């Protein structure tokens, strides 16, 4: 029996995964549903030739997990997609752009292949950064190269709270893209080298601004046989603790109407950013009736299928504009992708979007 065959056969054809899938939302194409993705696994395992539609469909996924969450028989759809990509990669059938990004991570330390020396361009003289501290801050690739204000606001808030923090001089990519695309050998090699470096820093806690970095180092590294000795902490969890303990308090309440763009890797933490936003006086206008809808960028969808990825991003843009003045995110890649799409779409470029930590800094530091 092939891997996952029995659980795939438990599918009851309810179609709930279709409605939850952001790719299906914008394409309406039955060939591109989560159900169609898992139904082709037996062909892939048998080494049979796939149609172009079937091959595309395996990579037409952000692995956001919305289909996993809604499946009434608990089929691990995104896990199956990862396995399918692993098998296709071994047959040299993964998209060229996927291979290019994976090689960038392995050789240059970031998905975009950016200059390593530019990773810390966000560090400015007004930030107090310790040489050694129990807490280390990992900005992540998208914060470092695309959203520096997130790192700057985070460090300023830690300084304000009297918390010593160091940065990681040899920070590199966590490897989420490798994991999403089934490049398990490369992911293990990348993670092993990075964890070996992290362990030399003698830290007790690793603080991340990126939900993907948090999820990968805390959860996925263990699946690769790696066990960090330190605690992995998501930045908003720490900020909520500081609010709850009155260590940081708002100087200026923000009477803003915002919609929150939830982060797929930590969709179980939706209450944390909302608690923080309410602490600083923000009014929250929920999108999609509370349904989780991906931004459309992760796991290779943005580079391989930019039109579909862009259409998915505009779902959130069009939705928040009906209800709020600002779209608030707590995922740097969501912010990067949606901003990028709006800049490139004529007539859709009016976007007011910020990270939660930017609003916290505005309220607490009055900046």
KAKA-V99376 format. One record per pair of residues at least 4 apart in sequence whose ideal C-beta (glycine too) atoms are under 7 Angstrom apart, sorted by the first residue. I is the first residue (numbers start at 1). J is the second residue. D is the distance in Angstrom with one decimal. If there is no record, write none. Layout:
((I;J;D) (I;J;D))
This chain:
((1;5;5.0) (1;6;6.6) (2;41;6.9) (2;42;5.7) (2;45;4.6) (3;83;6.7) (4;8;5.5) (4;41;6.2) (4;80;5.3) (4;83;7.0) (5;9;6.4) (5;42;6.7) (7;75;5.6) (8;38;5.3) (8;41;6.5) (8;75;6.7) (10;73;4.9) (10;75;6.7) (11;35;6.6) (11;73;6.8) (11;75;6.2) (12;72;6.9) (12;73;6.1) (14;72;6.2) (15;19;6.8) (16;20;6.4) (16;70;4.8) (16;71;6.8) (16;72;6.7) (17;21;6.1) (17;33;6.6) (17;34;4.0) (17;35;5.8) (17;67;4.0) (17;70;6.2) (17;71;5.9) (17;77;6.5) (18;24;5.2) (18;33;4.7) (18;35;6.8) (20;66;4.2) (20;67;5.3) (20;70;4.5) (21;25;6.7) (21;33;6.2) (21;34;5.4) (21;66;6.6) (21;67;5.8) (22;26;6.9) (22;62;7.0) (22;64;6.9) (22;293;5.6) (22;294;4.6) (22;296;6.0) (22;312;4.7) (22;315;7.0) (23;27;6.0) (23;32;5.3) (23;60;5.1) (23;61;6.7) (23;308;6.3) (24;28;6.8) (24;32;6.1) (24;33;5.3) (25;315;6.6) (26;308;6.1) (26;311;4.1) (26;312;5.5) (26;315;7.0) (27;32;5.4) (27;308;6.4) (30;36;6.9) (31;36;5.7) (31;53;4.8) (31;57;6.1) (32;36;6.6) (32;57;5.3) (32;60;5.2) (34;38;6.8) (34;67;4.0) (34;77;4.9) (35;39;6.2) (36;40;6.9) (36;57;5.7) (37;57;5.5) (37;58;6.1) (37;61;6.6) (37;77;7.0) (37;81;5.7) (38;75;6.7) (38;77;5.9) (38;80;4.9) (40;44;6.2) (40;50;6.7) (40;54;5.0) (41;45;6.1) (41;80;6.1) (41;84;5.8) (42;46;6.2) (43;48;4.3) (43;50;6.3) (44;84;5.4) (44;87;5.1) (44;88;6.5) (45;87;6.7) (50;54;4.0) (50;55;4.6) (52;56;6.0) (53;57;6.2) (55;93;6.7) (56;60;5.7) (58;81;6.5) (58;84;5.0) (58;85;6.1) (58;88;6.4) (59;95;5.8) (59;300;5.9) (59;304;5.5) (60;301;6.8) (60;305;6.0) (60;308;6.8) (61;81;5.3) (61;299;6.2) (61;301;6.9) (62;294;4.8) (62;296;6.5) (62;297;6.9) (62;298;4.4) (62;299;4.9) (62;301;5.1) (63;78;4.4) (63;81;6.1) (63;82;6.8) (63;180;5.2) (63;298;6.8) (63;299;4.6) (64;264;4.0) (64;294;3.8) (64;298;7.0) (65;69;5.9) (65;78;5.5) (65;264;5.9) (65;267;6.6) (66;70;6.5) (66;292;5.1) (66;294;6.7) (67;71;6.3) (67;77;4.5) (67;78;7.0) (68;76;6.2) (68;77;5.4) (68;78;5.5) (69;292;7.0) (71;75;4.9) (71;77;6.5) (76;80;6.2) (77;81;6.5) (78;82;6.5) (79;83;6.6) (80;84;6.3) (81;85;6.4) (82;86;6.5) (82;180;6.8) (82;182;5.0) (83;87;6.6) (83;182;6.5) (84;88;6.3) (85;89;6.1) (85;94;6.6) (85;181;5.0) (85;182;3.5) (86;90;6.8) (86;182;3.1) (86;184;6.0) (87;91;6.8) (88;93;4.2) (88;94;5.5) (89;94;4.5) (89;182;5.6) (89;183;6.2) (94;98;4.8) (94;99;5.8) (94;181;6.6) (95;300;6.9) (95;304;5.0) (96;100;6.3) (97;101;6.4) (97;303;4.3) (97;304;5.4) (98;102;6.4) (98;181;5.5) (98;300;4.9) (98;304;6.6) (99;103;6.3) (100;104;6.5) (101;105;6.8) (101;111;5.0) (101;177;5.8) (101;303;6.6) (102;106;6.6) (102;177;6.7) (102;178;5.8) (102;181;6.7) (102;183;5.3) (102;186;6.1) (103;107;5.7) (104;108;5.1) (104;110;6.4) (104;111;5.8) (104;112;6.5) (104;113;3.7) (105;109;6.9) (105;110;6.7) (105;111;5.9) (105;173;4.8) (105;175;6.5) (105;177;6.2) (105;178;6.1) (105;190;6.4) (106;186;5.8) (106;190;6.3) (108;113;4.4) (108;116;6.8) (109;116;5.6) (109;172;4.0) (109;173;5.6) (110;114;4.9) (110;141;4.5) (110;145;6.7) (110;173;5.3) (111;141;6.1) (111;173;6.6) (111;177;5.5) (112;145;6.5) (114;118;5.9) (114;145;5.0) (118;145;6.8) (119;144;4.6) (119;171;6.3) (120;167;7.0) (121;148;6.8) (122;139;6.7) (122;144;6.2) (122;148;3.4) (122;151;4.7) (122;152;5.9) (123;127;6.1) (123;129;6.9) (124;152;6.6) (127;152;6.6) (127;155;4.7) (127;156;6.8) (128;159;4.7) (129;155;6.8) (129;165;6.6) (129;166;6.4) (129;167;5.6) (130;164;4.6) (130;165;6.2) (130;166;4.9) (131;166;6.6) (132;166;6.0) (133;164;4.1) (133;165;5.5) (133;166;4.4) (134;203;6.1) (134;204;4.2) (134;205;6.4) (135;163;6.4) (135;164;6.7) (135;165;4.9) (135;203;6.8) (135;205;4.9) (135;207;5.9) (136;166;5.1) (136;167;7.0) (136;168;5.6) (136;201;5.9) (136;203;4.4) (136;206;5.4) (136;207;6.8) (137;154;6.9) (137;155;6.7) (137;165;5.1) (137;167;5.5) (137;207;4.9) (138;168;5.8) (138;171;5.8) (138;206;5.9) (138;207;6.8) (138;208;4.9) (138;213;6.0) (139;143;4.2) (139;144;4.7) (139;151;4.3) (139;171;7.0) (139;209;6.0) (140;144;6.5) (140;208;6.3) (140;209;5.9) (140;210;3.5) (140;213;4.6) (140;332;6.4) (141;145;6.1) (141;173;5.4) (142;146;5.0) (142;147;6.0) (142;210;6.5) (142;332;4.0) (142;333;4.9) (142;336;5.1) (143;147;5.0) (143;148;6.8) (143;150;4.8) (143;151;5.0) (143;209;5.1) (143;210;6.3) (143;332;4.8) (144;151;7.0) (146;332;6.9) (146;336;4.6) (147;332;4.7) (147;335;5.7) (147;336;6.3) (147;355;6.9) (148;152;6.1) (149;153;6.0) (149;358;6.1) (150;154;6.3) (150;209;5.3) (150;332;5.9) (150;355;5.0) (150;357;5.7) (150;358;7.0) (151;155;6.4) (151;209;6.4) (152;156;6.3) (153;157;6.3) (153;357;4.7) (153;358;5.5) (153;361;3.9) (154;158;6.5) (154;209;5.8) (154;235;5.6) (154;357;5.5) (155;159;6.3) (155;165;6.6) (156;160;6.3) (156;361;6.0) (156;365;6.1) (157;161;6.4) (157;239;6.7) (157;248;6.6) (157;360;6.4) (157;361;6.0) (157;364;6.4) (158;163;4.5) (158;165;5.0) (160;248;6.3) (160;364;6.6) (160;365;6.2) (161;242;5.4) (161;247;5.1) (161;248;5.4) (168;201;6.8) (170;197;5.3) (172;194;5.4) (174;212;6.7) (174;213;4.4) (174;216;4.4) (174;217;5.8) (175;179;6.0) (175;187;4.8) (175;190;4.4) (175;191;5.4) (175;216;6.2) (176;180;6.1) (176;212;4.4) (176;216;4.9) (177;181;6.3) (178;183;4.3) (178;186;5.0) (178;187;3.9) (178;190;6.2) (179;187;4.9) (179;216;6.5) (179;220;5.5) (180;298;6.7) (180;299;3.9) (180;300;6.9) (181;299;6.7) (181;300;5.9) (183;187;5.6) (184;188;6.2) (185;189;6.5) (186;190;6.1) (187;191;6.0) (187;224;6.4) (188;192;6.0) (188;224;4.7) (189;193;6.6) (190;194;6.3) (191;195;5.9) (191;221;5.3) (191;224;5.5) (191;226;5.6) (192;196;6.3) (192;226;6.4) (193;197;6.8) (194;198;6.3) (195;199;6.3) (195;221;6.6) (195;226;5.4) (195;228;6.1) (198;206;6.8) (198;228;6.9) (199;229;6.3) (203;230;5.2) (204;230;5.7) (204;231;6.7) (205;230;6.0) (205;231;4.7) (205;233;5.2) (206;217;6.7) (206;230;5.4) (206;232;5.2) (206;233;6.8) (207;233;5.0) (207;235;5.8) (207;238;6.4) (208;213;4.3) (208;214;4.5) (208;232;6.9) (208;234;6.1) (208;235;6.5) (209;235;4.9) (209;332;6.4) (210;214;6.6) (210;332;5.4) (211;215;6.1) (211;234;6.8) (211;263;4.0) (211;265;4.4) (211;266;4.4) (211;330;6.9) (211;331;5.2) (212;216;6.1) (212;265;5.1) (212;333;6.7) (213;217;6.1) (214;218;5.8) (214;232;6.1) (214;234;4.4) (214;266;6.5) (215;219;5.5) (215;220;6.6) (215;265;3.9) (215;266;6.1) (216;220;4.4) (216;221;6.7) (217;221;5.5) (217;228;6.5) (217;232;5.0) (218;232;4.0) (220;224;6.7) (221;226;4.2) (221;228;6.4) (222;226;6.7) (222;227;6.1) (228;232;6.6) (233;237;6.0) (233;238;5.5) (234;266;6.6) (235;239;6.3) (235;357;6.6) (236;240;6.2) (236;272;5.0) (236;273;5.6) (236;276;6.2) (236;330;5.8) (236;356;6.3) (237;241;6.7) (237;272;6.1) (238;242;6.5) (239;243;6.5) (239;276;5.9) (239;360;6.2) (240;244;6.1) (240;272;5.4) (240;275;5.8) (240;276;5.6) (241;245;6.2) (242;247;4.4) (242;248;4.6) (243;248;6.1) (243;276;6.3) (243;279;4.9) (248;364;5.1) (249;364;7.0) (250;279;6.6) (250;280;4.7) (250;281;6.7) (250;363;4.3) (250;364;5.8) (251;363;6.6) (251;364;6.2) (251;366;4.5) (252;363;5.5) (252;366;5.2) (253;280;6.3) (253;281;3.1) (253;363;6.8) (254;280;5.3) (254;281;5.1) (254;282;5.4) (254;359;6.1) (254;362;6.5) (254;363;5.2) (255;281;5.9) (256;282;5.2) (256;283;6.7) (256;325;6.3) (256;326;5.8) (257;283;4.9) (257;285;5.7) (257;324;4.5) (257;325;5.0) (258;277;6.8) (258;282;5.5) (258;284;6.2) (258;285;6.9) (258;324;5.1) (258;326;4.6) (258;328;4.5) (259;285;5.1) (259;286;6.9) (259;287;4.8) (259;320;3.8) (259;323;5.7) (259;324;4.3) (259;327;5.6) (259;328;6.9) (260;273;6.1) (260;274;6.5) (260;284;6.1) (260;328;5.3) (261;295;6.6) (261;316;5.4) (261;327;5.7) (261;328;6.7) (261;329;4.4) (261;334;5.4) (262;267;5.9) (262;270;5.5) (262;292;5.9) (263;267;6.9) (263;330;5.5) (263;331;3.8) (263;334;6.6) (264;294;5.5) (267;292;5.5) (270;274;6.6) (271;275;5.9) (272;276;6.7) (273;277;6.1) (273;330;4.8) (273;356;4.9) (274;278;6.3) (274;284;5.9) (275;279;6.5) (276;356;6.1) (276;360;6.3) (277;282;4.1) (277;284;6.0) (277;328;7.0) (277;356;6.6) (277;359;6.9) (278;282;6.6) (280;359;6.3) (280;360;6.3) (280;363;3.9) (282;359;6.6) (285;323;3.9) (285;324;4.4) (286;290;5.5) (287;316;6.7) (287;319;4.5) (287;320;6.0) (287;323;6.9) (288;293;5.1) (288;319;6.1) (293;315;5.9) (293;316;6.6) (294;312;6.4) (295;312;6.8) (295;313;5.6) (295;316;6.4) (295;334;4.2) (295;337;5.3) (295;338;5.7) (296;301;6.2) (296;309;4.3) (296;312;2.7) (296;313;4.7) (296;337;6.7) (297;301;6.3) (297;302;4.2) (297;309;5.6) (297;313;7.0) (297;333;6.0) (297;337;3.4) (298;333;6.5) (300;304;5.2) (301;305;5.5) (301;308;6.8) (301;309;4.7) (302;306;6.2) (302;309;4.4) (302;337;6.0) (305;309;5.8) (306;310;5.9) (307;311;6.4) (308;312;6.5) (309;313;6.6) (310;314;6.5) (310;341;4.5) (310;345;6.6) (313;317;6.6) (313;337;5.9) (313;338;4.7) (313;341;4.2) (314;318;5.7) (314;341;6.6) (314;348;6.2) (315;319;6.2) (316;320;6.2) (316;327;6.6) (316;338;6.4) (317;321;6.5) (317;338;6.5) (317;342;6.4) (317;348;6.5) (317;351;6.3) (320;324;5.2) (320;327;4.3) (325;352;6.3) (326;352;4.6) (326;353;6.9) (326;354;6.2) (327;352;6.7) (327;353;4.4) (328;354;5.8) (328;356;5.8) (328;359;6.7) (329;334;4.5) (329;335;4.8) (329;353;6.5) (329;355;5.7) (330;355;6.3) (330;356;4.6) (331;335;6.8) (332;336;6.2) (333;337;5.9) (334;338;6.0) (335;339;6.0) (335;353;6.1) (335;355;6.0) (336;340;6.1) (337;341;6.4) (338;342;6.4) (338;353;6.3) (339;343;6.4) (339;351;6.4) (339;353;6.3) (340;344;6.5) (341;345;6.0) (342;348;5.4) (342;349;4.8) (342;351;4.3) (343;349;5.7) (345;349;6.5) (354;358;4.5) (354;359;6.0) (356;360;6.4) (357;361;6.3) (358;362;6.4) (359;363;6.4) (360;364;5.7) (361;365;5.0) (361;367;5.7) (362;367;6.0))
